[in-house]
Amino acid sequence: MASQLEQMVHMNRGQGKTSYACNSSLQNVEQSRMRLMIEETIADLCRTSSLFPRNMVVVDLGCSSGPNALALVSIAVDAIHNQCLHLQQPQVEVCVLLNDLPNNDFNMVVKSLVTFQQSNKSVVTGVVPGSFYRRLFTSGSLDFVCSSNSLHWLSEAPEELKRNQIPAYDIDENIRIERRPVVIGAYARQFRKDFTLFLEMRAKELSSGGRMVVSLAGRRSEELASKFTHAWESVAQILSEMASKGVINKEQFDSFYIPIYGPSDEELREIIQLEGSFSIREMQVPEPSSGSDNVLITPSRIANMLRAGFEPIIVQHFGSSGEIMDEFVRTAKRRWSEEGILQQEMARNPRVMLVVSLKKVV
């Protein structure tokens, strides 16, 4: 049975102005950065197989919806077809499966898959709703797994904080700073538990020598573990300001826990090595947004991006009034209205993505 959090966590549906489909250009840029690693992983997978595969199963975990839903699997399918041509082998039959939590906008995903199949006749497709912290596929059935911008979402907020009624983001700055090590520690332990479980599940589902390429929000190891991801911190700050002004209830704000944690690259490496099912083929920590990405970093874009990603869990906790989210966007824009403020904030707490290529070793 799906937990309450699983039912709450999904991006804004549809194609309207507040939808994830219309507010995910930054995530698309990050997916594009995974292209080379995916292509190299597919090439290595095809070269190192004792027999060139006749069929392959490709899975995206946490696909969401909109134009990004098929981005990674499209790269993988093109790479497989290119390897067939390069190695002068018959075209491989490919099965593409897209996964996300049950309340994802699968109607839009299915429509995208129909279009995808029309231009990829040798590909069969399907959707698999459910949490990737559980078993989703039969043993040894997968060849390649990819995931982008999903694995920093936890299976649940830390129970120890909820049980002891410790707010994740106290309105009082002094108390917040004092409690920060306790809060960060609780989130880090929950992430370790969840990501270890994720690796265990995928190790059972991947075939011998199967591969994964995943990306998630995180931080560099040299950065002190004193902050959450930029998205987490920004949402908490905006809601804190709204609570201070009485727009939302302070007691409700104190009991609101965003189920996201961004590990450091060394933290991630340690968890993978201790779990033991995968070898790390490559790990990248790309430079934070620069160049063309800066065009995407405007107060309006970031505010709408946060709304598209967090509105479902915010309205579930604080109430379904559209006024709450409209005020959320207005508050965010006011915070960043002075030129350069948003850029300074992101420089202090940059949006860092960790990208890792893994090979099953057991």
Backbone torsions as a table, in degrees:
resi	resn	phi	psi	omega
1	MET	NA	134.8	-179.1
2	ALA	-67.5	136.1	177.5
3	SER	-71.6	167.5	179.1
4	GLN	-61.8	-39.7	-179.5
5	LEU	-64.5	-40.8	178.7
6	GLU	-60.7	-34.2	178.9
7	GLN	-74.4	-26.9	-177.5
8	MET	-83.9	-36.6	-170.8
9	VAL	-81.8	108.0	171.1
10	HIS	-164.3	159.7	178.1
11	MET	-80.5	163.1	177.6
12	ASN	-60.5	131.5	-173.5
13	ARG	-81.6	173.2	172.5
14	GLY	79.7	-160.7	-178.0
15	GLN	-130.5	20.6	179.3
16	GLY	-75.2	-179.1	-173.1
17	LYS	-69.5	-19.6	177.4
18	THR	-101.9	6.8	-176.8
19	SER	-76.4	157.6	174.7
20	TYR	-64.8	-35.9	-179.7
21	ALA	-56.0	-34.7	-178.1
22	CYS	-96.9	-0.5	-175.8
23	ASN	-136.1	44.2	-177.1
24	SER	-132.4	27.1	-178.3
25	SER	-67.3	-33.3	178.7
26	LEU	-66.3	-40.1	177.5
27	GLN	-64.8	-34.8	178.6
28	ASN	-64.4	-39.3	176.4
29	VAL	-59.9	-42.1	-179.4
30	GLU	-68.2	-35.3	175.1
31	GLN	-64.0	-39.2	-179.3
32	SER	-61.0	-31.9	178.9
33	ARG	-68.1	-16.2	179.6
34	MET	-86.7	-8.8	-172.9
35	ARG	-53.2	-53.9	-174.9
36	LEU	-62.1	-41.5	-179.9
37	MET	-64.9	-39.4	177.8
38	ILE	-65.4	-44.9	-179.6
39	GLU	-62.1	-42.7	179.5
40	GLU	-67.4	-36.5	178.8
41	THR	-66.3	-43.8	178.2
42	ILE	-63.8	-42.8	178.9
43	ALA	-60.3	-44.3	179.9
44	ASP	-66.5	-39.3	179.2
45	LEU	-62.0	-41.6	179.8
46	CYS	-71.4	-38.7	-177.1
47	ARG	-71.0	-36.4	-172.5
48	THR	-90.0	-4.4	176.0
49	SER	-69.9	138.4	-179.7
50	SER	-61.6	-35.7	173.4
51	LEU	-125.8	137.9	179.3
52	PHE	-60.3	129.1	-174.4
53	PRO	-62.5	144.3	175.8
54	ARG	-96.5	-21.9	175.8
55	ASN	-148.4	151.9	-179.1
56	MET	-142.0	147.3	176.8
57	VAL	-113.6	122.1	-177.6
58	VAL	-115.8	132.3	-174.9
59	VAL	-130.3	138.2	170.2
60	ASP	-112.3	121.2	180.0
61	LEU	-99.3	122.6	-176.4
62	GLY	80.2	48.3	-172.3
63	CYS	-70.2	-23.9	-173.6
64	SER	59.2	-143.9	-177.9
65	SER	-148.3	179.4	-178.3
66	GLY	83.7	-165.0	-173.6
67	PRO	-64.9	-20.3	-178.0
68	ASN	-83.3	-14.6	-172.2
69	ALA	-59.7	-35.0	-176.9
70	LEU	-105.7	4.6	-173.4
71	ALA	-60.7	-49.9	-175.7
72	LEU	-71.4	-43.9	-178.9
73	VAL	-67.8	-29.3	176.3
74	SER	-64.7	-41.9	176.3
75	ILE	-60.7	-44.2	-178.5
76	ALA	-65.0	-44.3	-179.7
77	VAL	-64.0	-43.3	177.4
78	ASP	-61.4	-39.6	179.8
79	ALA	-65.5	-39.2	177.5
80	ILE	-63.3	-47.3	179.4
81	HIS	-62.0	-39.6	178.6
82	ASN	-65.2	-36.6	177.1
83	GLN	-66.3	-37.4	176.7
84	CYS	-60.1	-44.7	179.5
85	LEU	-66.9	-43.7	-176.9
86	HIS	-64.2	-40.2	-177.2
87	LEU	-95.3	6.9	178.0
88	GLN	53.9	51.8	179.1
89	GLN	-116.3	154.8	175.7
90	PRO	-60.2	150.0	179.3
91	GLN	-59.4	135.9	-180.0
92	VAL	-80.4	139.5	170.3
93	GLU	-76.8	126.4	-176.2
94	VAL	-117.8	133.3	172.4
95	CYS	-107.9	121.8	179.6
96	VAL	-107.9	124.6	179.7
97	LEU	-122.0	131.4	179.8
98	LEU	-111.6	132.0	-176.7
99	ASN	-121.8	145.1	166.5
100	ASP	-164.9	177.6	179.7
101	LEU	-66.9	156.8	-170.7
102	PRO	-56.2	-30.2	-177.9
103	ASN	-88.7	8.8	172.8
104	ASN	-61.7	157.5	-179.6
105	ASP	-79.5	75.2	-177.7
106	PHE	-71.6	-20.3	175.1
107	ASN	-59.5	-45.7	178.3
108	MET	-67.7	-38.5	-179.8
109	VAL	-61.6	-45.3	-178.7
110	VAL	-62.6	-41.0	177.2
111	LYS	-61.6	-39.4	177.6
112	SER	-65.2	-37.1	-180.0
113	LEU	-66.7	-36.2	178.2
114	VAL	-61.7	-46.1	178.0
115	THR	-62.9	-41.2	179.7
116	PHE	-60.9	-43.4	-179.1
117	GLN	-65.9	-32.2	-178.9
118	GLN	-63.3	-30.1	178.4
119	SER	-101.8	1.2	177.5
120	ASN	-135.6	78.7	-170.9
121	LYS	-63.9	-27.3	-177.2
122	SER	-88.2	8.2	-177.0
123	VAL	-108.3	132.5	170.6
124	VAL	-107.3	150.4	-171.9
125	THR	-134.4	163.4	175.8
126	GLY	-168.4	168.3	176.6
127	VAL	-119.7	146.3	-178.4
128	VAL	-133.4	93.8	179.5
129	PRO	-73.4	143.9	177.0
130	GLY	146.7	166.8	-179.8
131	SER	-78.9	134.4	177.5
132	PHE	-78.6	5.7	170.4
133	TYR	-92.0	10.1	174.4
134	ARG	-129.0	170.7	173.8
135	ARG	-67.4	134.7	-180.0
136	LEU	-122.9	-23.7	-172.3
137	PHE	-134.5	162.5	179.8
138	THR	-71.8	159.5	-175.4
139	SER	-60.8	133.6	174.9
140	GLY	64.5	21.9	-172.4
141	SER	-96.0	-11.6	-174.0
142	LEU	-106.0	146.6	176.1
143	ASP	-106.7	-38.7	-176.9
144	PHE	-143.1	129.9	179.2
145	VAL	-120.9	134.4	175.2
146	CYS	-132.0	157.9	179.0
147	SER	-161.6	139.5	-179.6
148	SER	-137.3	132.3	174.2
149	ASN	59.1	35.1	-177.8
150	SER	-129.5	-37.1	-168.9
151	LEU	-75.2	-5.5	171.3
152	HIS	-80.7	-11.1	173.5
153	TRP	-77.0	127.9	-178.0
154	LEU	-87.3	162.1	176.2
155	SER	-70.8	-26.0	177.0
156	GLU	-164.9	158.6	172.9
157	ALA	-70.5	154.6	-176.3
158	PRO	-57.4	122.3	-177.9
159	GLU	-63.5	-33.9	-176.7
160	GLU	-65.0	-32.1	176.8
161	LEU	-71.7	-43.8	-179.8
162	LYS	-64.7	-43.6	-177.8
163	ARG	-63.0	-39.0	-178.2
164	ASN	-94.0	7.3	177.1
165	GLN	52.7	45.4	176.6
166	ILE	-97.8	113.6	-179.8
167	PRO	-61.6	144.7	176.6
168	ALA	-71.4	-29.9	-177.5
169	TYR	-144.0	93.4	-177.3
170	ASP	-72.7	139.2	178.7
171	ILE	-62.2	-37.2	177.4
172	ASP	-72.9	116.3	-173.9
173	GLU	-62.3	-39.7	-179.0
174	ASN	-64.3	-44.3	177.6
175	ILE	-65.2	-40.1	-179.6
176	ARG	-60.1	-46.1	-179.6
177	ILE	-65.0	-40.0	-179.5
178	GLU	-64.9	-39.0	-176.7
179	ARG	-86.6	-10.4	-172.7
180	ARG	-53.8	-44.1	178.8
181	PRO	-59.7	-36.9	178.9
182	VAL	-66.1	-44.9	-178.8
183	VAL	-66.1	-48.2	179.8
184	ILE	-60.8	-42.5	179.9
185	GLY	-60.7	-41.7	179.7
186	ALA	-64.6	-43.0	178.4
187	TYR	-66.0	-39.2	-179.9
188	ALA	-63.3	-41.3	179.0
189	ARG	-66.2	-38.4	177.1
190	GLN	-64.9	-41.3	178.3
191	PHE	-63.0	-44.0	179.7
192	ARG	-58.6	-44.3	178.6
193	LYS	-61.5	-47.3	-176.3
194	ASP	-68.0	-46.5	-175.7
195	PHE	-69.3	-33.7	174.5
196	THR	-61.4	-43.6	178.4
197	LEU	-64.1	-41.0	177.1
198	PHE	-57.1	-46.3	-179.7
199	LEU	-64.4	-40.9	179.3
200	GLU	-62.3	-43.1	180.0
201	MET	-64.9	-45.0	-178.5
202	ARG	-69.1	-32.0	178.0
203	ALA	-63.0	-33.4	177.7
204	LYS	-73.7	-33.5	-172.5
205	GLU	-88.4	-26.3	-179.5
206	LEU	-79.1	147.6	175.0
207	SER	-73.1	169.8	178.4
208	SER	-58.3	127.1	-178.4
209	GLY	78.1	7.0	179.8
210	GLY	-61.9	158.5	-172.5
211	ARG	-123.0	155.9	172.2
212	MET	-136.4	142.7	168.4
213	VAL	-130.7	117.3	-176.2
214	VAL	-133.3	151.9	173.2
215	SER	-131.1	149.0	178.2
216	LEU	-154.7	157.7	177.8
217	ALA	-67.7	142.9	-179.8
218	GLY	-163.4	-151.0	178.5
219	ARG	-151.6	163.9	177.0
220	ARG	-78.4	148.5	-175.4
221	SER	-62.4	-30.6	-178.6
222	GLU	-74.4	-11.6	177.9
223	GLU	-83.8	135.3	-180.0
224	LEU	-63.4	143.5	179.7
225	ALA	-79.5	61.0	-176.6
226	SER	-112.7	-4.2	-178.9
227	LYS	-135.5	157.2	173.1
228	PHE	-88.7	-173.6	176.2
229	THR	-63.1	159.2	-179.4
230	HIS	-58.6	-41.2	-179.2
231	ALA	-62.6	-45.8	179.9
232	TRP	-59.3	-51.1	-176.6
233	GLU	-61.7	-42.2	-178.1
234	SER	-65.6	-45.3	179.1
235	VAL	-60.5	-44.6	-179.5
236	ALA	-63.3	-41.9	-179.9
237	GLN	-65.1	-41.6	179.7
238	ILE	-64.7	-45.9	179.7
239	LEU	-67.1	-34.8	177.6
240	SER	-61.7	-42.5	178.0
241	GLU	-64.4	-40.4	178.2
242	MET	-65.0	-37.8	178.2
243	ALA	-68.0	-38.8	179.4
244	SER	-62.3	-31.1	-179.0
245	LYS	-92.7	1.9	177.5
246	GLY	80.9	9.6	178.6
247	VAL	-69.4	-37.9	173.7
248	ILE	-123.8	159.6	-176.7
249	ASN	-73.0	130.1	-177.7
250	LYS	-63.8	-40.4	179.2
251	GLU	-62.2	-38.3	176.5
252	GLN	-66.7	-39.0	178.5
253	PHE	-62.5	-41.3	-179.3
254	ASP	-64.2	-23.6	-179.0
255	SER	-101.9	14.9	-179.3
256	PHE	-98.7	122.1	-177.8
257	TYR	-123.2	116.1	178.2
258	ILE	-78.4	120.4	-173.7
259	PRO	-82.5	62.4	-178.7
260	ILE	-136.1	139.7	172.8
261	TYR	-144.7	133.0	177.9
262	GLY	-108.6	109.1	-177.9
263	PRO	-78.1	166.0	170.0
264	SER	-80.9	164.3	178.6
265	ASP	-63.4	-37.3	179.0
266	GLU	-70.1	-36.6	176.3
267	GLU	-60.6	-45.8	179.3
268	LEU	-64.2	-44.4	179.7
269	ARG	-59.0	-43.6	-178.8
270	GLU	-62.9	-43.0	-179.9
271	ILE	-63.1	-43.2	-179.9
272	ILE	-63.0	-44.7	-177.8
273	GLN	-68.0	-39.0	179.7
274	LEU	-69.0	-36.9	179.3
275	GLU	-66.5	-41.3	167.2
276	GLY	88.5	-3.3	-176.9
277	SER	-84.5	-15.5	-173.7
278	PHE	-133.0	146.0	168.9
279	SER	-98.6	145.4	179.0
280	ILE	-87.6	111.9	178.8
281	ARG	-80.5	-36.2	-179.7
282	GLU	-162.8	143.1	172.7
283	MET	-134.8	129.9	-180.0
284	GLN	-121.0	145.6	171.4
285	VAL	-126.4	81.6	-176.2
286	PRO	-57.4	151.9	176.2
287	GLU	-58.9	142.6	177.3
288	PRO	-57.1	166.2	-174.9
289	SER	-38.8	127.2	179.4
290	SER	-151.3	168.5	175.6
291	GLY	59.6	-124.3	-175.8
292	SER	-64.1	-24.2	-179.9
293	ASP	-63.1	-30.3	-176.7
294	ASN	-61.3	-25.7	176.9
295	VAL	-61.1	-30.3	-177.3
296	LEU	-82.5	-12.8	-175.2
297	ILE	-96.4	84.5	174.4
298	THR	-126.9	154.9	179.8
299	PRO	-52.6	-43.5	-177.9
300	SER	-65.8	-45.3	-178.8
301	ARG	-63.4	-46.8	-177.2
302	ILE	-67.6	-39.9	177.9
303	ALA	-61.0	-44.5	180.0
304	ASN	-69.9	-34.3	176.6
305	MET	-63.8	-42.9	178.0
306	LEU	-64.5	-40.8	178.5
307	ARG	-62.3	-44.4	-178.4
308	ALA	-61.8	-33.9	-176.9
309	GLY	-88.6	-28.8	-171.1
310	PHE	-115.6	-8.3	-177.0
311	GLU	-54.8	-44.8	-177.2
312	PRO	-58.1	-43.4	-178.0
313	ILE	-77.7	-26.0	178.0
314	ILE	-70.3	-49.2	-177.6
315	VAL	-69.6	-29.3	176.5
316	GLN	-62.9	-36.1	-176.5
317	HIS	-87.2	-42.3	-172.3
318	PHE	-99.6	-12.9	-177.8
319	GLY	122.0	154.6	-170.1
320	SER	-90.7	11.3	-179.8
321	SER	-65.7	129.2	177.6
322	GLY	-63.2	-22.3	-179.8
323	GLU	-63.0	-32.5	-179.7
324	ILE	-61.5	-45.6	-177.5
325	MET	-76.4	-31.7	174.6
326	ASP	-63.7	-41.6	178.3
327	GLU	-69.4	-33.2	175.9
328	PHE	-57.2	-47.7	-179.9
329	VAL	-66.5	-42.8	179.3
330	ARG	-61.9	-41.6	179.8
331	THR	-64.0	-42.2	178.9
332	ALA	-61.6	-45.2	-179.0
333	LYS	-64.8	-37.3	177.5
334	ARG	-64.5	-40.9	179.7
335	ARG	-58.2	-36.7	-173.1
336	TRP	-108.2	17.2	-173.2
337	SER	-68.2	-35.1	179.8
338	GLU	-72.1	132.5	-175.0
339	GLU	-56.4	129.6	175.9
340	GLY	91.8	-12.7	-177.0
341	ILE	-64.1	-46.2	-179.6
342	LEU	-62.2	-44.0	-179.8
343	GLN	-62.6	-38.9	177.9
344	GLN	-64.8	-41.1	179.8
345	GLU	-63.5	-42.2	-179.4
346	MET	-73.3	-25.9	175.0
347	ALA	-69.5	-37.3	177.9
348	ARG	-71.7	-33.8	-178.2
349	ASN	-136.2	74.4	-171.6
350	PRO	-68.3	153.9	176.0
351	ARG	-81.3	100.7	-177.4
352	VAL	-104.9	133.4	175.9
353	MET	-112.8	132.4	174.1
354	LEU	-97.1	130.9	-179.6
355	VAL	-124.2	126.9	-175.2
356	VAL	-136.4	139.6	175.8
357	SER	-108.8	126.7	-175.3
358	LEU	-123.7	149.1	175.0
359	LYS	-125.5	132.5	178.2
360	LYS	-68.2	132.1	-177.1
361	VAL	-115.4	-5.4	-179.9
362	VAL	-123.2	NA	NA
